[in-house]
Amino acid sequence: MDPDVADSLRDSQFAFEKAMSKISKATAGYRRDLSVEIEPTAIPMAKEGWDEGRQALNSFFVTLNEATGLDELRTIPPAG
């Protein structure tokens, strides 16, 4: 694999992991099986993390499609 492609894939991976960490921090202390009120301030932070993760994953998909010459992996559209 071309080193530039590998670096781009790794950068996308790190950006995705950072975004997922943001979601984890926004939802820390909440359990899915308990009905609890989620603080209104946590929702925008979680949505921001989701969107950043979506963009990072899309970047990974685009780089992989370009590197392989295929167009198999579809990007995730924005919410709405």
Rosetta constraint file for C-alpha pairs under 8 A:
AtomPair CA 1 CA 5 HARMONIC 6.94 0.50
AtomPair CA 1 CA 6 HARMONIC 6.65 0.50
AtomPair CA 2 CA 6 HARMONIC 6.31 0.50
AtomPair CA 3 CA 7 HARMONIC 6.09 0.50
AtomPair CA 4 CA 8 HARMONIC 6.17 0.50
AtomPair CA 5 CA 9 HARMONIC 6.14 0.50
AtomPair CA 5 CA 63 HARMONIC 7.00 0.50
AtomPair CA 5 CA 67 HARMONIC 7.01 0.50
AtomPair CA 6 CA 10 HARMONIC 6.10 0.50
AtomPair CA 7 CA 11 HARMONIC 6.06 0.50
AtomPair CA 8 CA 12 HARMONIC 6.24 0.50
AtomPair CA 8 CA 60 HARMONIC 7.65 0.50
AtomPair CA 8 CA 63 HARMONIC 7.15 0.50
AtomPair CA 9 CA 13 HARMONIC 6.18 0.50
AtomPair CA 9 CA 60 HARMONIC 5.56 0.50
AtomPair CA 9 CA 63 HARMONIC 6.75 0.50
AtomPair CA 9 CA 64 HARMONIC 7.56 0.50
AtomPair CA 10 CA 14 HARMONIC 6.19 0.50
AtomPair CA 11 CA 15 HARMONIC 6.17 0.50
AtomPair CA 12 CA 16 HARMONIC 6.12 0.50
AtomPair CA 12 CA 56 HARMONIC 5.11 0.50
AtomPair CA 12 CA 57 HARMONIC 6.68 0.50
AtomPair CA 12 CA 59 HARMONIC 6.16 0.50
AtomPair CA 12 CA 60 HARMONIC 5.40 0.50
AtomPair CA 13 CA 17 HARMONIC 6.20 0.50
AtomPair CA 13 CA 56 HARMONIC 7.06 0.50
AtomPair CA 13 CA 57 HARMONIC 7.49 0.50
AtomPair CA 13 CA 60 HARMONIC 7.15 0.50
AtomPair CA 14 CA 18 HARMONIC 6.12 0.50
AtomPair CA 15 CA 19 HARMONIC 6.25 0.50
AtomPair CA 15 CA 52 HARMONIC 7.71 0.50
AtomPair CA 15 CA 53 HARMONIC 7.09 0.50
AtomPair CA 15 CA 56 HARMONIC 5.71 0.50
AtomPair CA 16 CA 20 HARMONIC 6.25 0.50
AtomPair CA 16 CA 52 HARMONIC 7.14 0.50
AtomPair CA 16 CA 53 HARMONIC 4.70 0.50
AtomPair CA 16 CA 54 HARMONIC 7.71 0.50
AtomPair CA 16 CA 56 HARMONIC 5.13 0.50
AtomPair CA 16 CA 57 HARMONIC 6.36 0.50
AtomPair CA 17 CA 21 HARMONIC 6.15 0.50
AtomPair CA 17 CA 53 HARMONIC 7.58 0.50
AtomPair CA 18 CA 22 HARMONIC 6.41 0.50
AtomPair CA 18 CA 53 HARMONIC 7.92 0.50
AtomPair CA 19 CA 23 HARMONIC 6.57 0.50
AtomPair CA 19 CA 49 HARMONIC 4.67 0.50
AtomPair CA 19 CA 50 HARMONIC 6.71 0.50
AtomPair CA 19 CA 52 HARMONIC 5.60 0.50
AtomPair CA 19 CA 53 HARMONIC 5.00 0.50
AtomPair CA 20 CA 24 HARMONIC 6.23 0.50
AtomPair CA 20 CA 49 HARMONIC 6.25 0.50
AtomPair CA 20 CA 50 HARMONIC 7.20 0.50
AtomPair CA 20 CA 53 HARMONIC 6.48 0.50
AtomPair CA 21 CA 25 HARMONIC 6.17 0.50
AtomPair CA 21 CA 49 HARMONIC 7.85 0.50
AtomPair CA 22 CA 26 HARMONIC 6.19 0.50
AtomPair CA 22 CA 45 HARMONIC 7.25 0.50
AtomPair CA 22 CA 46 HARMONIC 6.79 0.50
AtomPair CA 22 CA 49 HARMONIC 5.35 0.50
AtomPair CA 23 CA 27 HARMONIC 6.19 0.50
AtomPair CA 23 CA 45 HARMONIC 7.03 0.50
AtomPair CA 23 CA 46 HARMONIC 4.68 0.50
AtomPair CA 23 CA 47 HARMONIC 7.74 0.50
AtomPair CA 23 CA 49 HARMONIC 5.28 0.50
AtomPair CA 23 CA 50 HARMONIC 6.93 0.50
AtomPair CA 24 CA 28 HARMONIC 5.73 0.50
AtomPair CA 24 CA 46 HARMONIC 7.98 0.50
AtomPair CA 26 CA 42 HARMONIC 5.13 0.50
AtomPair CA 26 CA 43 HARMONIC 7.43 0.50
AtomPair CA 26 CA 45 HARMONIC 6.02 0.50
AtomPair CA 26 CA 46 HARMONIC 5.56 0.50
AtomPair CA 27 CA 42 HARMONIC 6.83 0.50
AtomPair CA 27 CA 46 HARMONIC 7.27 0.50
AtomPair CA 30 CA 34 HARMONIC 7.78 0.50
AtomPair CA 30 CA 36 HARMONIC 7.46 0.50
AtomPair CA 30 CA 38 HARMONIC 7.66 0.50
AtomPair CA 38 CA 42 HARMONIC 6.99 0.50
AtomPair CA 38 CA 43 HARMONIC 7.68 0.50
AtomPair CA 39 CA 43 HARMONIC 7.22 0.50
AtomPair CA 40 CA 44 HARMONIC 7.73 0.50
AtomPair CA 41 CA 45 HARMONIC 7.09 0.50
AtomPair CA 42 CA 46 HARMONIC 6.18 0.50
AtomPair CA 43 CA 47 HARMONIC 6.15 0.50
AtomPair CA 44 CA 48 HARMONIC 6.01 0.50
AtomPair CA 45 CA 49 HARMONIC 6.24 0.50
AtomPair CA 46 CA 50 HARMONIC 6.18 0.50
AtomPair CA 47 CA 51 HARMONIC 6.21 0.50
AtomPair CA 48 CA 52 HARMONIC 6.16 0.50
AtomPair CA 49 CA 53 HARMONIC 6.04 0.50
AtomPair CA 50 CA 54 HARMONIC 6.10 0.50
AtomPair CA 51 CA 55 HARMONIC 6.23 0.50
AtomPair CA 51 CA 78 HARMONIC 7.34 0.50
AtomPair CA 52 CA 56 HARMONIC 6.20 0.50
AtomPair CA 53 CA 57 HARMONIC 6.05 0.50
AtomPair CA 54 CA 58 HARMONIC 6.07 0.50
AtomPair CA 54 CA 76 HARMONIC 6.47 0.50
AtomPair CA 54 CA 78 HARMONIC 7.85 0.50
AtomPair CA 55 CA 59 HARMONIC 6.16 0.50
AtomPair CA 55 CA 76 HARMONIC 8.00 0.50
AtomPair CA 56 CA 60 HARMONIC 6.29 0.50
AtomPair CA 57 CA 61 HARMONIC 6.20 0.50
AtomPair CA 57 CA 75 HARMONIC 7.84 0.50
AtomPair CA 58 CA 62 HARMONIC 6.10 0.50
AtomPair CA 58 CA 74 HARMONIC 7.91 0.50
AtomPair CA 58 CA 75 HARMONIC 5.05 0.50
AtomPair CA 58 CA 76 HARMONIC 6.45 0.50
AtomPair CA 59 CA 63 HARMONIC 6.14 0.50
AtomPair CA 60 CA 64 HARMONIC 6.13 0.50
AtomPair CA 61 CA 65 HARMONIC 6.04 0.50
AtomPair CA 61 CA 73 HARMONIC 5.79 0.50
AtomPair CA 61 CA 74 HARMONIC 7.11 0.50
AtomPair CA 61 CA 75 HARMONIC 6.73 0.50
AtomPair CA 62 CA 66 HARMONIC 6.15 0.50
AtomPair CA 62 CA 73 HARMONIC 7.60 0.50
AtomPair CA 62 CA 75 HARMONIC 7.59 0.50
AtomPair CA 63 CA 67 HARMONIC 6.07 0.50
AtomPair CA 64 CA 68 HARMONIC 6.13 0.50
AtomPair CA 65 CA 69 HARMONIC 5.77 0.50
AtomPair CA 65 CA 70 HARMONIC 5.06 0.50
AtomPair CA 65 CA 71 HARMONIC 5.32 0.50
AtomPair CA 65 CA 72 HARMONIC 6.84 0.50
AtomPair CA 65 CA 73 HARMONIC 6.66 0.50
AtomPair CA 66 CA 70 HARMONIC 6.74 0.50
AtomPair CA 66 CA 71 HARMONIC 7.76 0.50
